[in-house]
Amino acid sequence: MGVKIITYQSDPEKREDGKVVVIVAVNQPESDPEEAKRLEERSRLLMDHMLRRPDGIDRN
């Protein structure tokens, strides 16, 4: 199938609520390098957003 599963777990000691956030991503090879680059950047932005707030919700 060529898919790659990536997991990430937050450190509960770095969160105000002490909870663990687990992120599971499934990645498959892209034939278009530009599309792969766009998806990688979007993934990075989503991860940054989720790690910024303890509950993942931006209240601004």
N, CA, C and O atoms as a MOPAC input file, in Angstrom:
PM7 MOZYME 1SCF
protein

 N      0.81000 1    -1.19000 1     0.00000 1
 C      0.00000 1     0.00000 1     0.00000 1
 C      0.85900 1     1.26200 1     0.00000 1
 O      0.44800 1     2.28000 1    -0.55700 1
 N      2.00200 1     1.21900 1     0.59200 1
 C      2.88200 1     2.36900 1     0.58100 1
 C      2.51100 1     3.47000 1     1.56100 1
 O      3.00000 1     4.59200 1     1.42700 1
 N      1.65300 1     3.18300 1     2.55000 1
 C      1.28300 1     4.21200 1     3.51500 1
 C      2.25000 1     4.20400 1     4.69600 1
 O      2.87500 1     3.19000 1     5.00400 1
 N      2.35300 1     5.33400 1     5.33400 1
 C      3.23200 1     5.49900 1     6.48200 1
 C      2.39300 1     6.08300 1     7.61800 1
 O      1.72600 1     7.10100 1     7.43200 1
 N      2.41800 1     5.45700 1     8.77600 1
 C      1.64900 1     5.93300 1     9.92100 1
 C      2.61000 1     6.61100 1    10.89600 1
 O      3.62600 1     6.04200 1    11.29600 1
 N      2.26200 1     7.83200 1    11.26100 1
 C      3.09200 1     8.63300 1    12.15800 1
 C      2.25900 1     8.96900 1    13.39200 1
 O      1.09900 1     9.36400 1    13.26900 1
 N      2.84400 1     8.81600 1    14.58000 1
 C      2.14100 1     9.18700 1    15.80900 1
 C      2.98100 1    10.17900 1    16.60200 1
 O      4.21000 1    10.18200 1    16.52500 1
 N      2.29100 1    11.01900 1    17.36400 1
 C      2.95200 1    11.98500 1    18.22900 1
 C      2.15200 1    12.07900 1    19.51200 1
 O      0.92200 1    12.11100 1    19.48000 1
 N      2.84600 1    12.12300 1    20.64700 1
 C      2.20100 1    12.24700 1    21.94500 1
 C      2.77100 1    13.45600 1    22.66000 1
 O      3.98700 1    13.62600 1    22.73800 1
 N      1.87900 1    14.30500 1    23.18700 1
 C      2.33600 1    15.48900 1    23.91100 1
 C      2.83000 1    15.09400 1    25.30700 1
 O      2.52700 1    14.01000 1    25.80700 1
 N      3.58400 1    15.98400 1    25.91200 1
 C      4.09200 1    15.79100 1    27.26700 1
 C      3.07100 1    16.37300 1    28.24200 1
 O      2.86700 1    17.58700 1    28.24200 1
 N      2.41900 1    15.55100 1    29.07700 1
 C      1.38300 1    16.06200 1    29.97700 1
 C      1.91000 1    17.09000 1    30.97900 1
 O      1.14500 1    17.92100 1    31.46800 1
 N      3.18400 1    17.04500 1    31.28500 1
 C      3.74900 1    18.00600 1    32.23400 1
 C      3.86700 1    19.40600 1    31.63300 1
 O      4.01500 1    20.38400 1    32.36700 1
 N      3.80200 1    19.50900 1    30.30500 1
 C      3.88100 1    20.81000 1    29.63500 1
 C      2.49800 1    21.40100 1    29.34500 1
 O      2.38700 1    22.50000 1    28.80300 1
 N      1.46200 1    20.67300 1    29.70500 1
 C      0.09100 1    21.15200 1    29.48300 1
 C     -0.51700 1    21.58800 1    30.80300 1
 O     -0.26600 1    20.98200 1    31.84500 1
 N     -1.31500 1    22.63700 1    30.75300 1
 C     -1.96900 1    23.14200 1    31.96100 1
 C     -2.93200 1    22.12100 1    32.55200 1
 O     -3.06300 1    22.03300 1    33.77300 1
 N     -3.60500 1    21.35100 1    31.70800 1
 C     -4.59600 1    20.39200 1    32.18900 1
 C     -4.01200 1    19.01800 1    32.50100 1
 O     -4.72000 1    18.14700 1    33.00600 1
 N     -2.72400 1    18.81500 1    32.20700 1
 C     -2.06700 1    17.54600 1    32.50800 1
 C     -2.47400 1    16.39400 1    31.60900 1
 O     -2.11700 1    15.24600 1    31.87100 1
 N     -3.21400 1    16.68700 1    30.55500 1
 C     -3.67400 1    15.62800 1    29.65400 1
 C     -2.63300 1    15.32800 1    28.58000 1
 O     -1.71400 1    16.10900 1    28.33500 1
 N     -2.80700 1    14.18700 1    27.95900 1
 C     -1.95400 1    13.77100 1    26.85200 1
 C     -2.75400 1    13.91300 1    25.56900 1
 O     -3.89900 1    13.46800 1    25.48900 1
 N     -2.15200 1    14.52800 1    24.57400 1
 C     -2.77300 1    14.62200 1    23.25300 1
 C     -2.00500 1    13.68500 1    22.33300 1
 O     -0.77900 1    13.74800 1    22.24800 1
 N     -2.73600 1    12.81900 1    21.64900 1
 C     -2.12200 1    11.89300 1    20.71000 1
 C     -2.61400 1    12.24700 1    19.31400 1
 O     -3.81400 1    12.38400 1    19.07600 1
 N     -1.67600 1    12.39000 1    18.41100 1
 C     -1.99300 1    12.69200 1    17.02300 1
 C     -1.52500 1    11.51400 1    16.17600 1
 O     -0.38200 1    11.07100 1    16.28900 1
 N     -2.41100 1    11.01800 1    15.33500 1
 C     -2.08700 1     9.92500 1    14.42400 1
 C     -2.30400 1    10.43400 1    13.00600 1
 O     -3.37900 1    10.93500 1    12.67400 1
 N     -1.29300 1    10.30600 1    12.18700 1
 C     -1.39200 1    10.74800 1    10.79700 1
 C     -1.02200 1     9.59800 1     9.87800 1
 O     -0.07800 1     8.85300 1    10.14000 1
 N     -1.77400 1     9.46700 1     8.80500 1
 C     -1.49100 1     8.46600 1     7.78800 1
 C     -1.04200 1     9.21400 1     6.54500 1
 O     -1.73200 1    10.10700 1     6.05400 1
 N      0.10800 1     8.84100 1     6.05300 1
 C      0.70600 1     9.52500 1     4.91800 1
 C      0.91600 1     8.51100 1     3.79900 1
 O      1.33200 1     7.37800 1     4.04200 1
 N      0.62600 1     8.92900 1     2.58800 1
 C      0.90000 1     8.07400 1     1.44100 1
 C      1.72600 1     8.86100 1     0.43900 1
 O      1.63800 1    10.08800 1     0.38600 1
 N      2.51200 1     8.17900 1    -0.34000 1
 C      3.37300 1     8.87600 1    -1.29700 1
 C      2.56000 1     9.71200 1    -2.28500 1
 O      1.51200 1     9.28200 1    -2.76600 1
 N      3.04900 1    10.88500 1    -2.57100 1
 C      2.42700 1    11.78100 1    -3.54600 1
 C      3.23500 1    11.73700 1    -4.83500 1
 O      4.46000 1    11.61500 1    -4.81300 1
 N      2.54900 1    11.83600 1    -5.92800 1
 C      3.26000 1    11.84400 1    -7.19800 1
 C      3.70900 1    13.26000 1    -7.57900 1
 O      4.64500 1    13.42800 1    -8.36100 1
 N      3.03600 1    14.28000 1    -7.02200 1
 C      3.34000 1    15.66800 1    -7.33700 1
 C      4.16900 1    16.28600 1    -6.20700 1
 O      3.64800 1    16.43300 1    -5.10100 1
 N      5.42100 1    16.65000 1    -6.43200 1
 C      6.26600 1    17.22500 1    -5.37900 1
 C      5.69700 1    18.51100 1    -4.78300 1
 O      5.86200 1    18.75400 1    -3.58700 1
 N      5.03300 1    19.33500 1    -5.58600 1
 C      4.43700 1    20.57300 1    -5.06700 1
 C      3.30200 1    20.26500 1    -4.09500 1
 O      3.16200 1    20.92600 1    -3.06600 1
 N      2.49800 1    19.26600 1    -4.42200 1
 C      1.39600 1    18.85700 1    -3.53600 1
 C      1.95200 1    18.29000 1    -2.22800 1
 O      1.41700 1    18.57800 1    -1.15800 1
 N      2.99600 1    17.50300 1    -2.30100 1
 C      3.61500 1    16.94600 1    -1.10000 1
 C      4.15700 1    18.06300 1    -0.20800 1
 O      4.01700 1    18.00500 1     1.01300 1
 N      4.77200 1    19.07100 1    -0.81000 1
 C      5.30800 1    20.20700 1    -0.04900 1
 C      4.17400 1    20.98100 1     0.62500 1
 O      4.30100 1    21.38000 1     1.78200 1
 N      3.07800 1    21.19400 1    -0.08400 1
 C      1.92700 1    21.90400 1     0.47400 1
 C      1.32400 1    21.13100 1     1.64400 1
 O      0.99700 1    21.72500 1     2.67200 1
 N      1.17400 1    19.82100 1     1.50100 1
 C      0.62300 1    19.00200 1     2.57700 1
 C      1.54600 1    18.97800 1     3.79200 1
 O      1.07200 1    18.99200 1     4.92800 1
 N      2.84000 1    18.94300 1     3.56700 1
 C      3.79100 1    18.95200 1     4.67300 1
 C      3.70000 1    20.26500 1     5.45700 1
 O      3.70800 1    20.25100 1     6.68800 1
 N      3.61400 1    21.38500 1     4.76100 1
 C      3.49000 1    22.68300 1     5.42500 1
 C      2.17700 1    22.77800 1     6.19300 1
 O      2.15200 1    23.27400 1     7.31900 1
 N      1.09700 1    22.31400 1     5.59800 1
 C     -0.20900 1    22.33200 1     6.27000 1
 C     -0.18100 1    21.45800 1     7.51900 1
 O     -0.74300 1    21.83400 1     8.54800 1
 N      0.45100 1    20.32200 1     7.44500 1
 C      0.57900 1    19.43900 1     8.61600 1
 C      1.35100 1    20.12500 1     9.73100 1
 O      0.97700 1    20.04000 1    10.90100 1
 N      2.42500 1    20.80100 1     9.36400 1
 C      3.23200 1    21.52000 1    10.35700 1
 C      2.40500 1    22.61500 1    11.03500 1
 O      2.48300 1    22.78400 1    12.25100 1
 N      1.62100 1    23.35200 1    10.26200 1
 C      0.77800 1    24.40300 1    10.83300 1
 C     -0.26600 1    23.83500 1    11.78900 1
 O     -0.51400 1    24.40400 1    12.85300 1
 N     -0.87500 1    22.71800 1    11.41100 1
 C     -1.85900 1    22.08400 1    12.29000 1
 C     -1.23100 1    21.59900 1    13.59600 1
 O     -1.81200 1    21.76500 1    14.66900 1
 N     -0.06200 1    21.01000 1    13.50300 1
 C      0.63900 1    20.55000 1    14.71900 1
 C      0.97800 1    21.73200 1    15.61400 1
 O      0.76800 1    21.67000 1    16.82500 1
 N      1.49400 1    22.79600 1    15.03900 1
 C      1.82300 1    23.98700 1    15.83000 1
 C      0.59200 1    24.52900 1    16.53700 1
 O      0.65700 1    24.91300 1    17.70400 1
 N     -0.52800 1    24.55900 1    15.82700 1
 C     -1.77100 1    25.05900 1    16.41300 1
 C     -2.23100 1    24.17300 1    17.57200 1
 O     -2.60600 1    24.68200 1    18.62900 1
 N     -2.20400 1    22.87400 1    17.38400 1
 C     -2.65200 1    21.95500 1    18.43500 1
 C     -1.76300 1    22.01200 1    19.66500 1
 O     -2.24900 1    21.86400 1    20.78600 1
 N     -0.48300 1    22.22200 1    19.47600 1
 C      0.43200 1    22.23800 1    20.61000 1
 C      0.43900 1    23.58400 1    21.32800 1
 O      0.89200 1    23.66900 1    22.46900 1
 N     -0.05000 1    24.62400 1    20.68400 1
 C     -0.06900 1    25.96400 1    21.26500 1
 C     -1.09200 1    26.06600 1    22.39200 1
 O     -0.81400 1    26.69400 1    23.41300 1
 N     -2.26900 1    25.46200 1    22.22900 1
 C     -3.34700 1    25.53900 1    23.20500 1
 C     -3.52800 1    24.18700 1    23.88100 1
 O     -3.48400 1    23.15300 1    23.21400 1
 N     -3.73300 1    24.18200 1    25.20700 1
 C     -3.93100 1    22.89600 1    25.90800 1
 C     -5.07800 1    22.06900 1    25.35400 1
 O     -4.98500 1    20.84200 1    25.31200 1
 N     -6.15800 1    22.71300 1    24.92800 1
 C     -7.30700 1    21.96400 1    24.41900 1
 C     -7.40000 1    21.99200 1    22.90500 1
 O     -8.33500 1    21.43400 1    22.33000 1
 N     -6.42700 1    22.64300 1    22.24500 1
 C     -6.41200 1    22.70000 1    20.79400 1
 C     -7.36800 1    23.71400 1    20.20700 1
 O     -7.50900 1    23.79700 1    18.98700 1
 N     -8.03900 1    24.49700 1    21.06700 1
 C     -9.01900 1    25.46900 1    20.59900 1
 C     -8.45900 1    26.87500 1    20.74600 1
 O     -8.06600 1    27.28300 1    21.83900 1
 N     -8.42300 1    27.60400 1    19.66000 1
 C     -7.96400 1    28.98900 1    19.67400 1
 C     -9.16600 1    29.87500 1    19.95100 1
 O    -10.09500 1    29.92800 1    19.14600 1
 N     -9.15900 1    30.56200 1    21.06500 1
 C    -10.31800 1    31.35800 1    21.47200 1
 C    -10.23000 1    32.80400 1    20.99800 1
 O    -11.01300 1    33.63500 1    21.45800 1
 N     -9.32200 1    33.13400 1    20.11000 1
 C     -9.23400 1    34.51500 1    19.59400 1
 C    -10.15000 1    34.71800 1    18.43100 1
 O    -10.20700 1    35.81400 1    17.87400 1

